Amino acid sequence: MSEASEKRRKRTHGYLALWKIDAQLDAVPVPIEDGVHLQSSADTCNRALALCLLALKGQGLSQVETFAFADAYGVWDALDALETDFILDMEPTGDAVLNYAWKYEGLHALEWALGLNKHLVFPVDPVSPAKVLELCIEHIATATPDERPVLRSPKELLDAVDVARCLAAITATARRQGLSMPAGLHQGVVHERDLALDWLVTASAETDDR
């Protein structure tokens, strides 16, 4: 493991120690700055709008309103194939609706990445959808391109990605072994946060998993 990776993982272990979590994390790849290409601020704003729409439909937004939102804010290109199918589905299954309603958690993580939240709190409780939606509408949806927020520094983002990956591994292990979640971690919150933050780097990031 490189020196940069060791320092990042040491910071992650230190953060987890605050919550009395001691876990074996050698198998979890560490995101590194060398050669990394993070998503742009503009693309992150668009992805945040896409997550916002998915969550809104998951919580009952009508199909007419869903299409209106997608067209008004140009989010189609920020959706993957499965997400597009969900948006187009006139009668999605209950499981799909429930799963996408959780996207508020990913939206919250991207709002932090864009500097709209001061802290990314420890993931033990779901966020308030109303507060997350308000931030997205005020600072992203209705803002001009020049007014939209910009991403935090690569160091901050990659530190958060490492923590999110490690927490996802920890909760997955606990579930697989039939154990209670350490420190009261909420698996749904952890999972959605990990997906959202990892999106920032997986397109072309290098990791050090040696």
Backbone as a printed PyTorch tensor [residue, N CA C, xyz], in Angstrom:
tensor([[[  0.8520,  -1.1940,   0.0000],
         [  0.0000,   0.0000,   0.0000],
         [  0.8840,   1.2370,   0.0000]],

        [[  0.5480,   2.2230,  -0.8190],
         [  1.3570,   3.4280,  -0.9120],
         [  1.2450,   4.2590,   0.3590]],

        [[  2.1570,   5.2010,   0.4940],
         [  2.1320,   6.0700,   1.6840],
         [  0.8370,   6.8660,   1.7500]],

        [[  0.3940,   7.3790,   0.5850],
         [ -0.8500,   8.1590,   0.5480],
         [ -2.0400,   7.3060,   0.9720]],

        [[ -2.0570,   6.0460,   0.5120],
         [ -3.1450,   5.1440,   0.8700],
         [ -3.1250,   4.8310,   2.3570]],

        [[ -1.9250,   4.6070,   2.8840],
         [ -1.8060,   4.3100,   4.3080],
         [ -2.3250,   5.4670,   5.1590]],

        [[ -1.9990,   6.6900,   4.7450],
         [ -2.4570,   7.8580,   5.5000],
         [ -3.9800,   7.9790,   5.4430]],

        [[ -4.5270,   7.7440,   4.2550],
         [ -5.9860,   7.8460,   4.1290],
         [ -6.6680,   6.7810,   4.9730]],

        [[ -6.2130,   5.5500,   4.8800],
         [ -6.8430,   4.4780,   5.6530],
         [ -6.6420,   4.6890,   7.1470]],

        [[ -5.5060,   5.2610,   7.5500],
         [ -5.2870,   5.5700,   8.9610],
         [ -6.3070,   6.5900,   9.4370]],

        [[ -6.6020,   7.5940,   8.5900],
         [ -7.6200,   8.5750,   8.9630],
         [ -8.9840,   7.9000,   9.1010]],

        [[ -9.2730,   6.9670,   8.2000],
         [-10.5550,   6.2540,   8.2740],
         [-10.6450,   5.4380,   9.5550]],

        [[ -9.5750,   4.7020,   9.8790],
         [ -9.5740,   3.9290,  11.1250],
         [ -9.7610,   4.8470,  12.3330]],

        [[ -9.1250,   6.0220,  12.2980],
         [ -9.2710,   6.9610,  13.3950],
         [-10.7020,   7.4460,  13.5390]],

        [[-11.3460,   7.7090,  12.4060],
         [-12.7480,   8.1450,  12.4330],
         [-13.6390,   7.0400,  12.9920]],

        [[-13.4200,   5.8140,  12.5320],
         [-14.2340,   4.7030,  13.0120],
         [-14.0050,   4.4400,  14.4950]],

        [[-12.7870,   4.6860,  14.9570],
         [-12.4810,   4.4660,  16.3760],
         [-13.2980,   5.3850,  17.2710]],

        [[-13.6600,   6.5640,  16.7540],
         [-14.5050,   7.4730,  17.5290],
         [-15.8430,   6.8230,  17.8610]],

        [[-16.2610,   5.8920,  16.9880],
         [-17.5300,   5.1840,  17.1840],
         [-17.3090,   3.7700,  17.7050]],

        [[-16.0680,   3.5380,  18.2030],
         [-15.7190,   2.2370,  18.7850],
         [-15.8930,   1.0870,  17.7850]],

        [[-15.5380,   1.3690,  16.5320],
         [-15.5630,   0.3350,  15.4880],
         [-14.1400,  -0.0380,  15.1420]],

        [[-13.8180,  -1.3060,  15.3060],
         [-12.5000,  -1.8280,  14.9460],
         [-12.7310,  -2.9770,  13.9870]],

        [[-12.3800,  -2.7780,  12.7120],
         [-12.6780,  -3.7940,  11.7050],
         [-11.4690,  -4.0570,  10.8220]],

        [[-11.4080,  -5.2650,  10.2710],
         [-10.3640,  -5.6250,   9.3200],
         [-10.7960,  -5.1200,   7.9410]],

        [[-10.0470,  -4.1630,   7.4060],
         [-10.4710,  -3.4970,   6.1720],
         [ -9.4540,  -3.6200,   5.0420]],

        [[ -8.5110,  -4.5630,   5.1820],
         [ -7.4480,  -4.6820,   4.1770],
         [ -7.9740,  -4.9890,   2.7870]],

        [[ -9.1390,  -5.6520,   2.7000],
         [ -9.6840,  -6.0310,   1.3920],
         [-10.4390,  -4.8920,   0.7110]],

        [[-10.6510,  -3.8030,   1.4290],
         [-11.3850,  -2.6690,   0.8550],
         [-10.4030,  -1.7510,   0.1370]],

        [[-10.5870,  -1.5250,  -1.1740],
         [ -9.6410,  -0.6760,  -1.9190],
         [ -9.6660,   0.7700,  -1.4420]],

        [[ -8.4950,   1.3760,  -1.4060],
         [ -8.3530,   2.7620,  -0.9600],
         [ -8.2940,   3.6780,  -2.1860]],

        [[ -9.1690,   4.6730,  -2.2830],
         [ -9.0940,   5.6090,  -3.4120],
         [ -7.8850,   6.5340,  -3.2480]],

        [[ -7.1460,   6.7460,  -4.3190],
         [ -5.9480,   7.5860,  -4.2480],
         [ -6.0200,   8.7170,  -5.2560]],

        [[ -5.3050,   9.8040,  -4.9570],
         [ -5.3340,  10.9810,  -5.8070],
         [ -4.5950,  10.7990,  -7.1300]],

        [[ -3.5110,  10.0270,  -7.1120],
         [ -2.6740,   9.9000,  -8.3010],
         [ -3.4760,   9.3650,  -9.4780]],

        [[ -3.6160,  10.1990, -10.4950],
         [ -4.3140,   9.7850, -11.7030],
         [ -5.8280,   9.8000, -11.6060]],

        [[ -6.3650,  10.2180, -10.4630],
         [ -7.8200,  10.1960, -10.3070],
         [ -8.4620,  11.3160, -11.1270]],

        [[ -9.6130,  11.0130, -11.6650],
         [-10.3990,  12.0260, -12.3800],
         [-11.7940,  12.0300, -11.7790]],

        [[-12.0390,  12.9660, -10.8990],
         [-13.3450,  13.0580, -10.2600],
         [-14.3840,  13.5890, -11.2420]],

        [[-15.6230,  13.2490, -10.9770],
         [-16.7080,  13.8310, -11.7560],
         [-16.6670,  15.3570, -11.6090]],

        [[-17.1570,  16.0550, -12.5970],
         [-17.1590,  17.5220, -12.5510],
         [-18.2620,  18.0260, -11.6210]],

        [[-18.1370,  19.2720, -11.2170],
         [-19.1770,  19.8850, -10.3860],
         [-20.5090,  19.9170, -11.1270]],

        [[-20.4620,  20.2360, -12.4180],
         [-21.6990,  20.3090, -13.2110],
         [-22.3710,  18.9470, -13.2930]],

        [[-21.5830,  17.9020, -13.5620],
         [-22.1530,  16.5580, -13.6480],
         [-22.6780,  16.0940, -12.2960]],

        [[-22.0130,  16.5070, -11.2210],
         [-22.4730,  16.1400,  -9.8820],
         [-23.7990,  16.8150,  -9.5680]],

        [[-23.9430,  18.0690,  -9.9680],
         [-25.2330,  18.7570,  -9.7920],
         [-26.3300,  18.0370, -10.5660]],

        [[-26.0310,  17.6320, -11.7860],
         [-27.0290,  16.9290, -12.5890],
         [-27.3760,  15.5700, -11.9800]],

        [[-26.3600,  14.8860, -11.4500],
         [-26.6160,  13.6080, -10.8000],
         [-27.4670,  13.8030,  -9.5410]],

        [[-27.2130,  14.8810,  -8.8150],
         [-28.0230,  15.1860,  -7.6330],
         [-29.4890,  15.3850,  -8.0290]],

        [[-29.7180,  16.0860,  -9.1340],
         [-31.0890,  16.2870,  -9.6020],
         [-31.7360,  14.9590, -10.0000]],

        [[-30.9390,  14.0740, -10.5960],
         [-31.4640,  12.7630, -10.9670],
         [-31.8700,  11.9720,  -9.7250]],

        [[-31.0310,  11.9770,  -8.6930],
         [-31.3660,  11.2770,  -7.4520],
         [-32.5930,  11.8910,  -6.7940]],

        [[-32.6950,  13.2000,  -6.8860],
         [-33.8560,  13.9030,  -6.3390],
         [-35.1330,  13.4160,  -7.0210]],

        [[-35.1060,  13.3200,  -8.3460],
         [-36.2790,  12.8740,  -9.0910],
         [-36.6250,  11.4230,  -8.7590]],

        [[-35.6110,  10.5620,  -8.6980],
         [-35.8630,   9.1610,  -8.3620],
         [-36.5240,   9.0300,  -6.9880]],

        [[-36.0190,   9.7990,  -6.0350],
         [-36.5910,   9.7500,  -4.6880],
         [-38.0180,  10.2830,  -4.6720]],

        [[-38.2580,  11.3610,  -5.4050],
         [-39.6020,  11.9290,  -5.4560],
         [-40.6010,  10.9340,  -6.0390]],

        [[-40.2020,  10.2810,  -7.1450],
         [-41.1190,   9.2840,  -7.7190],
         [-41.2870,   8.1160,  -6.7610]],

        [[-40.2110,   7.7350,  -6.0860],
         [-40.3080,   6.6570,  -5.1110],
         [-41.2590,   6.9840,  -3.9740]],

        [[-41.4460,   8.2730,  -3.7190],
         [-42.3510,   8.6810,  -2.6400],
         [-43.7140,   9.1380,  -3.1530]],

        [[-44.0020,   8.8540,  -4.4460],
         [-45.3620,   9.0660,  -4.9110],
         [-45.5840,  10.1720,  -5.9240]],

        [[-44.5200,  10.7810,  -6.4580],
         [-44.7050,  11.8230,  -7.4720],
         [-45.4280,  11.2250,  -8.6760]],

        [[-46.4100,  11.9430,  -9.2020],
         [-47.1760,  11.4260, -10.3340],
         [-46.3140,  11.3410, -11.5830]],

        [[-46.7650,  10.5570, -12.5580],
         [-45.9990,  10.3970, -13.7870],
         [-45.9170,  11.6970, -14.5680]],

        [[-46.9780,  12.4590, -14.5620],
         [-46.9610,  13.7610, -15.2470],
         [-45.9330,  14.6800, -14.6030]],

        [[-45.9340,  14.7380, -13.2850],
         [-44.9750,  15.5760, -12.5670],
         [-43.5480,  15.0590, -12.7230]],

        [[-43.4080,  13.7470, -12.7840],
         [-42.0860,  13.1400, -12.9680],
         [-41.4830,  13.5570, -14.3020]],

        [[-42.2560,  13.4340, -15.3640],
         [-41.7720,  13.8320, -16.6920],
         [-41.4860,  15.3280, -16.7490]],

        [[-42.3540,  16.1200, -16.1050],
         [-42.1600,  17.5650, -16.1060],
         [-40.8420,  17.9340, -15.4370]],

        [[-40.5410,  17.2920, -14.3220],
         [-39.2800,  17.5410, -13.6080],
         [-38.0940,  17.1370, -14.4760]],

        [[-38.1680,  15.9330, -15.0470],
         [-37.0630,  15.4330, -15.8660],
         [-36.7810,  16.3500, -17.0500]],

        [[-37.8320,  16.8400, -17.6820],
         [-37.6600,  17.7290, -18.8360],
         [-37.1750,  19.1150, -18.4100]],

        [[-37.7280,  19.6330, -17.3260],
         [-37.3850,  20.9860, -16.8820],
         [-35.9290,  21.1040, -16.4820]],

        [[-35.4090,  20.0690, -15.8280],
         [-34.0460,  20.1450, -15.3060],
         [-33.0530,  19.2870, -16.0860]],

        [[-33.4940,  18.6900, -17.1820],
         [-32.5840,  17.9740, -18.0680],
         [-31.8220,  16.8500, -17.4160]],

        [[-32.5340,  15.9980, -16.6850],
         [-31.8320,  14.9520, -15.9300],
         [-31.7150,  13.6230, -16.6710]],

        [[-32.2900,  13.5150, -17.8430],
         [-32.3140,  12.2150, -18.5270],
         [-30.9140,  11.6220, -18.6900]],

        [[-29.9610,  12.4450, -19.0770],
         [-28.6020,  11.9270, -19.3110],
         [-27.8920,  11.5300, -18.0260]],

        [[-28.4120,  11.9480, -16.8870],
         [-27.7820,  11.6210, -15.6060],
         [-28.3460,  10.3410, -14.9910]],

        [[-29.2770,   9.6940, -15.6930],
         [-29.8680,   8.4430, -15.2220],
         [-29.2190,   7.2570, -15.9200]],

        [[-29.0300,   6.1530, -15.1880],
         [-28.5510,   4.9480, -15.8660],
         [-29.7550,   4.2080, -16.4540]],

        [[-29.5030,   3.0710, -17.0840],
         [-30.5710,   2.3670, -17.8010],
         [-31.6900,   1.9090, -16.8700]],

        [[-31.3220,   1.3410, -15.7290],
         [-32.3380,   0.8640, -14.7900],
         [-33.1390,   2.0210, -14.2120]],

        [[-32.4710,   3.1220, -13.9350],
         [-33.1660,   4.3010, -13.3970],
         [-34.1120,   4.8860, -14.4320]],

        [[-33.6840,   4.9070, -15.6750],
         [-34.5580,   5.4000, -16.7430],
         [-35.7990,   4.5260, -16.8610]],

        [[-35.6090,   3.2080, -16.7750],
         [-36.7570,   2.2990, -16.8270],
         [-37.7420,   2.6060, -15.6960]],

        [[-37.2100,   2.8970, -14.5180],
         [-38.0850,   3.2150, -13.3800],
         [-38.8570,   4.5010, -13.6300]],

        [[-38.1760,   5.5080, -14.1490],
         [-38.8410,   6.7830, -14.4140],
         [-39.9360,   6.6160, -15.4710]],

        [[-39.6820,   5.7730, -16.4670],
         [-40.6510,   5.5730, -17.5520],
         [-41.7830,   4.6270, -17.1670]],

        [[-41.5790,   3.8230, -16.1370],
         [-42.5560,   2.8090, -15.7480],
         [-43.8050,   3.4620, -15.1540]],

        [[-44.9440,   3.2270, -15.7950],
         [-46.1910,   3.8060, -15.3080],
         [-46.6730,   3.1360, -14.0200]],

        [[-46.3100,   1.8670, -13.8290],
         [-46.7380,   1.1240, -12.6450],
         [-45.5690,   0.3230, -12.0880]],

        [[-44.5900,   0.9930, -11.4820],
         [-43.4330,   0.2680, -10.9360],
         [-43.8470,  -0.6260,  -9.7790]],

        [[-43.0450,  -1.6780,  -9.5520],
         [-43.3380,  -2.6040,  -8.4660],
         [-43.1260,  -1.9180,  -7.1220]],

        [[-43.6980,  -2.5190,  -6.1000],
         [-43.5320,  -1.9720,  -4.7610],
         [-42.0880,  -1.9630,  -4.3120]],

        [[-41.3470,  -3.0120,  -4.6750],
         [-39.9370,  -3.0810,  -4.2950],
         [-39.1440,  -1.9550,  -4.9470]],

        [[-39.4300,  -1.6950,  -6.2230],
         [-38.7190,  -0.6210,  -6.9300],
         [-39.0240,   0.7290,  -6.3050]],

        [[-40.2840,   0.9550,  -6.0000],
         [-40.6870,   2.2230,  -5.3780],
         [-39.9580,   2.4040,  -4.0570]],

        [[-39.9190,   1.3580,  -3.2460],
         [-39.2540,   1.4390,  -1.9400],
         [-37.7640,   1.6950,  -2.1060]],

        [[-37.1340,   0.9760,  -3.0130],
         [-35.6930,   1.1310,  -3.2250],
         [-35.3350,   2.5490,  -3.6630]],

        [[-36.0850,   3.0990,  -4.5880],
         [-35.7440,   4.4240,  -5.1030],
         [-36.1240,   5.5420,  -4.1360]],

        [[-37.0600,   5.2780,  -3.2430],
         [-37.3770,   6.2840,  -2.2280],
         [-36.1700,   6.5670,  -1.3390]],

        [[-35.2570,   5.5860,  -1.2540],
         [-34.0510,   5.7480,  -0.4390],
         [-33.0120,   6.6670,  -1.0880]],

        [[-33.2330,   7.0820,  -2.3190],
         [-32.2250,   7.8960,  -3.0130],
         [-32.0220,   9.2660,  -2.3740]],

        [[-32.9190,   9.6520,  -1.4580],
         [-32.6740,  10.8830,  -0.7090],
         [-31.3510,  10.8040,   0.0420]],

        [[-30.9820,   9.5930,   0.4680],
         [-29.7240,   9.4370,   1.2000],
         [-28.5270,   9.7330,   0.2870]],

        [[-28.5800,   9.2520,  -0.9420],
         [-27.5170,   9.5560,  -1.8960],
         [-27.4850,  11.0270,  -2.2530]],

        [[-28.6680,  11.6160,  -2.3940],
         [-28.7400,  13.0480,  -2.6740],
         [-28.0970,  13.8430,  -1.5480]],

        [[-28.3680,  13.4600,  -0.3180],
         [-27.7700,  14.1310,   0.8350],
         [-26.2420,  14.0640,   0.7680]],

        [[-25.7130,  12.9070,   0.3890],
         [-24.2560,  12.7450,   0.2890],
         [-23.6740,  13.6530,  -0.7920]],

        [[-24.3550,  13.7520,  -1.9330],
         [-23.8550,  14.6240,  -3.0030],
         [-23.9900,  16.0970,  -2.6170]],

        [[-25.0070,  16.4250,  -1.8600],
         [-25.1200,  17.8120,  -1.3830],
         [-23.9440,  18.1610,  -0.4760]],

        [[-23.5400,  17.1980,   0.3540],
         [-22.3360,  17.4330,   1.1570],
         [-21.1250,  17.6030,   0.2440]],

        [[-20.9740,  16.7220,  -0.7500],
         [-19.8300,  16.7980,  -1.6660],
         [-19.7710,  18.1450,  -2.3690]],

        [[-20.9240,  18.7540,  -2.5700],
         [-21.0070,  20.0600,  -3.2300],
         [-20.9420,  21.2190,  -2.2380]],

        [[-20.6790,  20.9070,  -0.9910],
         [-20.5010,  21.9520,   0.0080],
         [-21.7810,  22.5330,   0.5690]],

        [[-22.9170,  21.8910,   0.3320],
         [-24.1870,  22.4300,   0.8150],
         [-24.4840,  22.0250,   2.2550]],

        [[-23.7660,  21.0280,   2.7560],
         [-23.8360,  20.6390,   4.1650],
         [-22.4380,  20.7310,   4.7490]],

        [[-22.3300,  21.2330,   5.9610],
         [-21.0180,  21.3870,   6.5780],
         [-20.4090,  20.0420,   6.9280]],

        [[-21.2370,  19.1200,   7.4190],
         [-20.7310,  17.8100,   7.8540],
         [-21.5580,  16.6950,   7.2320]],

        [[-20.9210,  15.5600,   7.0340],
         [-21.6100,  14.3430,   6.6320],
         [-21.7130,  13.4950,   7.8950]],

        [[-22.8660,  13.5110,   8.5040],
         [-23.0130,  12.9050,   9.8280],
         [-22.9040,  11.3900,   9.7510]],

        [[-22.5650,  10.7900,  10.8840],
         [-22.4380,   9.3350,  10.9650],
         [-23.7820,   8.7040,  10.5970]],

        [[-23.7680,   7.6960,   9.6990],
         [-25.0220,   7.1830,   9.1200],
         [-25.7980,   6.2110,  10.0020]],

        [[-26.4170,   6.7520,  11.0460],
         [-27.2360,   5.9130,  11.9250],
         [-28.7280,   6.1910,  11.7680]],

        [[-29.0770,   7.3320,  11.1890],
         [-30.4830,   7.6940,  11.0160],
         [-30.7150,   8.2110,   9.5960]],

        [[-31.8960,   7.9510,   9.0380],
         [-32.2310,   8.5200,   7.7290],
         [-32.2970,  10.0420,   7.7880]],

        [[-32.0670,  10.6730,   6.6490],
         [-32.1460,  12.1210,   6.5790],
         [-33.6030,  12.5650,   6.5130]],

        [[-33.8150,  13.8690,   6.6620],
         [-35.1400,  14.4460,   6.4710],
         [-35.3290,  14.7380,   4.9840]],

        [[-36.2160,  14.0110,   4.2860],
         [-36.4140,  14.2720,   2.8610],
         [-36.7430,  15.7270,   2.5550]],

        [[-37.5380,  16.3500,   3.4180],
         [-37.9410,  17.7380,   3.1660],
         [-36.7310,  18.6720,   3.1450]],

        [[-35.8050,  18.4870,   4.0930],
         [-34.6240,  19.3530,   4.1500],
         [-33.7030,  19.1070,   2.9630]],

        [[-33.5470,  17.8330,   2.5970],
         [-32.6860,  17.4980,   1.4640],
         [-33.2710,  18.0630,   0.1750]],

        [[-34.5730,  17.9310,   0.0120],
         [-35.2400,  18.4580,  -1.1840],
         [-35.1120,  19.9800,  -1.2550]],

        [[-35.2820,  20.6330,  -0.1280],
         [-35.1910,  22.1000,  -0.0960],
         [-33.8150,  22.5770,  -0.5590]],

        [[-32.7630,  21.9280,  -0.0750],
         [-31.4080,  22.2940,  -0.4930],
         [-31.2130,  22.1060,  -1.9950]],

        [[-31.7110,  20.9810,  -2.4980],
         [-31.5360,  20.6720,  -3.9140],
         [-32.2610,  21.6820,  -4.8040]],

        [[-33.4880,  21.9920,  -4.4480],
         [-34.2710,  22.9260,  -5.2570],
         [-33.6730,  24.3210,  -5.2130]],

        [[-33.3060,  24.7810,  -4.0200],
         [-32.8220,  26.1540,  -3.8610],
         [-31.4390,  26.3670,  -4.4630]],

        [[-30.5300,  25.4160,  -4.2510],
         [-29.1360,  25.6510,  -4.6210],
         [-28.6950,  24.9580,  -5.9140]],

        [[-29.5310,  24.0480,  -6.4320],
         [-29.1460,  23.3500,  -7.6550],
         [-30.2000,  23.5300,  -8.7430]],

        [[-31.4370,  23.1300,  -8.4570],
         [-32.4700,  23.1380,  -9.4910],
         [-32.7770,  24.5420, -10.0010]],

        [[-32.9610,  25.4800,  -9.1000],
         [-33.3800,  26.8240,  -9.5180],
         [-32.2140,  27.8060,  -9.6200]],

        [[-31.0010,  27.3430,  -9.3620],
         [-29.8280,  28.2210,  -9.4600],
         [-29.3640,  28.3220, -10.9080]],

        [[-28.8030,  29.4550, -11.2670],
         [-28.1940,  29.5890, -12.5830],
         [-26.8990,  28.7790, -12.5910]],

        [[-26.3830,  28.4520, -13.7830],
         [-25.1230,  27.7010, -13.8350],
         [-23.9990,  28.3450, -13.0280]],

        [[-23.9400,  29.6760, -13.0210],
         [-22.8920,  30.3620, -12.2700],
         [-23.1260,  30.3150, -10.7620]],

        [[-24.3700,  30.0930, -10.3610],
         [-24.6970,  30.0800,  -8.9320],
         [-24.6090,  28.6830,  -8.3180]],

        [[-24.5210,  27.6770,  -9.1500],
         [-24.5150,  26.3090,  -8.6340],
         [-23.2510,  26.0390,  -7.8140]],

        [[-23.3610,  25.1510,  -6.8370],
         [-22.2020,  24.8530,  -5.9720],
         [-21.1250,  24.0740,  -6.7110]],

        [[-19.9320,  24.0700,  -6.1320],
         [-18.8060,  23.3280,  -6.7130],
         [-18.3190,  22.2970,  -5.7070]],

        [[-17.6480,  21.2840,  -6.2200],
         [-17.1970,  20.1780,  -5.3840],
         [-16.1280,  20.5910,  -4.3740]],

        [[-16.1010,  19.8870,  -3.2870],
         [-15.0450,  20.0330,  -2.2950],
         [-13.7150,  19.5720,  -2.8800]],

        [[-12.6560,  19.7050,  -2.1070],
         [-11.3250,  19.3150,  -2.5730],
         [-11.2550,  17.7990,  -2.7760]],

        [[-10.3880,  17.3370,  -3.6900],
         [-10.2280,  15.8960,  -3.8890],
         [ -9.9110,  15.1420,  -2.5950]],

        [[ -9.0840,  15.7330,  -1.7280],
         [ -8.7420,  15.0550,  -0.4710],
         [ -9.9930,  14.8120,   0.3660]],

        [[-10.8280,  15.8380,   0.5320],
         [-12.0500,  15.6780,   1.3160],
         [-12.9600,  14.6100,   0.7160]],

        [[-13.1060,  14.6660,  -0.6010],
         [-14.0030,  13.7330,  -1.2710],
         [-13.5100,  12.2990,  -1.1610]],

        [[-12.2190,  12.0950,  -1.3970],
         [-11.6900,  10.7340,  -1.3600],
         [-11.6230,  10.1840,   0.0620]],

        [[-11.4100,  11.0570,   1.0410],
         [-11.5080,  10.6120,   2.4320],
         [-12.9220,  10.1000,   2.7170]],

        [[-13.9230,  10.8430,   2.2400],
         [-15.3110,  10.4400,   2.4630],
         [-15.6390,   9.1570,   1.7180]],

        [[-15.1070,   9.0050,   0.5120],
         [-15.3150,   7.7740,  -0.2540],
         [-14.7340,   6.5820,   0.5030]],

        [[-13.5480,   6.7560,   1.0660],
         [-12.9180,   5.6500,   1.7970],
         [-13.7450,   5.2560,   3.0130]],

        [[-14.2140,   6.2340,   3.7580],
         [-15.0570,   5.9390,   4.9170],
         [-16.3290,   5.2150,   4.4720]],

        [[-16.9490,   5.7150,   3.4020],
         [-18.1960,   5.1100,   2.9200],
         [-17.9780,   3.6650,   2.4780]],

        [[-16.8800,   3.4180,   1.7690],
         [-16.5810,   2.0440,   1.3380],
         [-16.3710,   1.1200,   2.5360]],

        [[-15.6550,   1.6140,   3.5130],
         [-15.3670,   0.7950,   4.6930],
         [-16.6400,   0.5080,   5.4900]],

        [[-17.4960,   1.5120,   5.6440],
         [-18.7470,   1.2940,   6.3620],
         [-19.6430,   0.3200,   5.6100]],

        [[-19.6340,   0.3970,   4.2820],
         [-20.4260,  -0.5450,   3.4900],
         [-19.9240,  -1.9700,   3.6870]],

        [[-18.6080,  -2.1420,   3.7250],
         [-18.0320,  -3.4700,   3.9500],
         [-18.3680,  -3.9810,   5.3430]],

        [[-18.3280,  -3.0820,   6.3300],
         [-18.6060,  -3.4610,   7.7150],
         [-20.0630,  -3.9030,   7.8800]],

        [[-20.9980,  -3.1410,   7.3060],
         [-22.4120,  -3.5030,   7.4340],
         [-22.7320,  -4.7710,   6.6460]],

        [[-22.0870,  -4.9620,   5.4980],
         [-22.3140,  -6.1780,   4.7070],
         [-21.8390,  -7.4070,   5.4830]],

        [[-20.7000,  -7.2860,   6.1470],
         [-20.1750,  -8.4020,   6.9440],
         [-21.1040,  -8.7070,   8.1130]],

        [[-21.5720,  -7.6610,   8.7820],
         [-22.4750,  -7.8650,   9.9200],
         [-23.7610,  -8.5610,   9.4830]],

        [[-24.2930,  -8.1430,   8.3530],
         [-25.5280,  -8.7600,   7.8670],
         [-25.2850, -10.2110,   7.4780]],

        [[-24.1870, -10.4670,   6.8010],
         [-23.8660, -11.8310,   6.3590],
         [-23.6980, -12.7710,   7.5460]],

        [[-23.1530, -12.2560,   8.6240],
         [-22.8960, -13.0810,   9.8130],
         [-24.0530, -13.0660,  10.8090]],

        [[-25.1100, -12.3380,  10.4650],
         [-26.2670, -12.2890,  11.3560],
         [-26.0310, -11.5270,  12.6400]],

        [[-25.1200, -10.5050,  12.5520],
         [-24.7880,  -9.7170,  13.7530],
         [-25.5190,  -8.3910,  13.7330]],

        [[-25.6490,  -7.7730,  14.9430],
         [-26.2030,  -6.4180,  14.9710],
         [-25.2250,  -5.4450,  14.3350]],

        [[-25.7830,  -4.3630,  13.8030],
         [-24.9520,  -3.3660,  13.1250],
         [-24.0950,  -2.6070,  14.1350]],

        [[-22.7880,  -2.5670,  13.9400],
         [-21.9060,  -1.8530,  14.8720],
         [-22.3020,  -0.3820,  14.9910]],

        [[-22.2390,   0.1080,  16.2190],
         [-22.4850,   1.5290,  16.5130],
         [-23.8410,   2.0130,  16.0120]],

        [[-24.7810,   1.0840,  15.8250],
         [-26.1140,   1.4820,  15.3770],
         [-26.1890,   1.9090,  13.9260]],

        [[-25.2230,   1.5040,  13.1130],
         [-25.2270,   1.8740,  11.6910],
         [-26.5280,   1.4390,  11.0230]],

        [[-27.0300,   2.2960,  10.1530],
         [-28.2440,   1.9900,   9.3890],
         [-27.8090,   1.5010,   8.0190]],

        [[-28.0620,   0.2370,   7.7190],
         [-27.5190,  -0.3410,   6.4950],
         [-28.0280,   0.3610,   5.2400]],

        [[-29.3040,   0.7440,   5.2200],
         [-29.8440,   1.4300,   4.0560],
         [-29.1660,   2.7650,   3.8070]],

        [[-28.9490,   3.5200,   4.8720],
         [-28.2680,   4.8150,   4.7540],
         [-26.8360,   4.6110,   4.2810]],

        [[-26.1440,   3.6470,   4.8940],
         [-24.7540,   3.3530,   4.5150],
         [-24.6650,   2.9730,   3.0440]],

        [[-25.5660,   2.1200,   2.5970],
         [-25.5370,   1.6290,   1.2120],
         [-25.7340,   2.7700,   0.2070]],

        [[-26.7340,   3.5840,   0.4260],
         [-27.0180,   4.6660,  -0.5270],
         [-25.9220,   5.7250,  -0.5220]],

        [[-25.3560,   5.9890,   0.6430],
         [-24.2570,   6.9520,   0.7080],
         [-23.0370,   6.4250,  -0.0480]],

        [[-22.7540,   5.1470,   0.1210],
         [-21.6310,   4.5370,  -0.5680],
         [-21.8140,   4.6000,  -2.0830]],

        [[-23.0040,   4.2800,  -2.5680],
         [-23.2770,   4.3400,  -4.0030],
         [-23.0690,   5.7520,  -4.5460]],

        [[-23.5910,   6.7370,  -3.8290],
         [-23.5120,   8.1170,  -4.3140],
         [-22.0870,   8.6380,  -4.3280]],

        [[-21.3430,   8.4000,  -3.2540],
         [-19.9750,   8.9030,  -3.1820],
         [-19.0480,   8.1420,  -4.1150]],

        [[-19.2640,   6.8390,  -4.2420],
         [-18.4070,   6.0590,  -5.1330],
         [-18.6200,   6.4760,  -6.5940]],

        [[-19.8090,   6.9530,  -6.9030],
         [-20.0960,   7.4530,  -8.2580],
         [-19.1280,   8.5750,  -8.6350]],

        [[-18.6800,   9.3370,  -7.6520],
         [-17.7760,  10.4510,  -7.9270],
         [-16.4490,  10.0030,  -8.5070]],

        [[-16.0510,   8.7570,  -8.2340],
         [-14.6980,   8.3300,  -8.6020],
         [-14.6170,   7.0700,  -9.4610]],

        [[-15.6570,   6.2760,  -9.5050],
         [-15.5260,   4.9850, -10.1620],
         [-15.3530,   5.0810, -11.6720]],

        [[-15.7590,   6.1790, -12.2630],
         [-15.6570,   6.2800, -13.7220],
         [-14.2190,   6.1550, -14.1980]],

        [[-13.2720,   6.7680, -13.4610],
         [-11.8860,   6.7070, -13.9260],
         [-10.8670,   6.7740, -12.8010]],

        [[-11.3050,   6.5180, -11.5700],
         [-10.3860,   6.6190, -10.4410],
         [ -9.4510,   5.4260, -10.3760]],

        [[ -8.2670,   5.6760,  -9.8900],
         [ -7.3530,   4.5870,  -9.5790],
         [ -7.4770,   4.3110,  -8.0890]],

        [[ -7.3180,   3.0530,  -7.6990],
         [ -7.3120,   2.7270,  -6.2800],
         [ -6.0910,   1.8880,  -5.9810]],

        [[ -5.7140,   1.9010,  -4.7280],
         [ -4.5830,   1.0930,  -4.2780],
         [ -5.1520,   0.0290,  -3.3540]],

        [[ -5.2670,  -1.2020,  -3.8550],
         [ -5.8400,  -2.2600,  -3.0230],
         [ -4.8200,  -3.3310,  -2.6920]],

        [[ -3.5510,  -2.9670,  -2.7830],
         [ -2.5190,  -3.9490,  -2.4800],
         [ -2.3170,  -4.0660,  -0.9650]]])
